[in-house]
Amino acid sequence: MAKLIVFHMERCPNCPLAKKVAKEVAEELGLDYEEVDIEEDMIRALQCGVASTPSIALENGRVEVLFRSEVPDAETLKRAVKEILG
């Protein structure tokens, strides 16, 4: 099953909103949801090409970063996910 992943940091001011939007979209679209603290799991973040927060990625066989250092609104995130998943 596809999964939305939010890469975040504790002191990032935009991360709480990114997590809220991504979690709502994941629930609405029936996707799994995961949060990755890049300070705790830097290797995973770098493997996924993430070096800034918040970043939102879609994992569906491979990880594709949809948004870097920005918080999309729910509709924009849904469109990006649907574009990839078909």
C-alpha positions, -999 to +999 in steps of 0.1 A: +000+000+000+012+035-008+024+057+021+027+094+027+058+102+047+065+136+064+101+143+071+103+167+100+124+182+128+114+191+164+123+228+160+108+233+125+080+259+128+062+246+096+064+209+104+033+206+127+011+220+099+027+197+073+021+167+095-016+177+100-022+182+063-005+150+052-022+129+079-056+142+068-049+135+032-035+100+039-067+092+059-090+106+031-072+087+003-067+055+023-029+057+024-006+046+052+011+075+070+045+079+086+065+106+103+103+106+101+123+129+124+154+136+102+176+143+133+168+108+146+169+090+112+192+111+091+203+080+070+167+073+059+162+110+051+193+111+030+185+078+013+152+094+003+169+126-009+156+148+019+178+174+036+152+200+045+120+201+065+092+198+061+093+175+032+064+153+021+071+121+001+050+093-014+063+058-011+048+033-036+076+009-044+100+038-043+101+071-025+093+102-045+095+136-027+065+157-036+072+188-016+104+202+000+106+230+026+069+239+020+035+230+033+010+224+005-027+228+011-047+196+012-061+199-023-026+205-038-012+174-019-041+153-031-036+163-067+001+155-064-006+120-049-033+112-075-010+123-103+015+096-093-009+069-082-032+073-112 
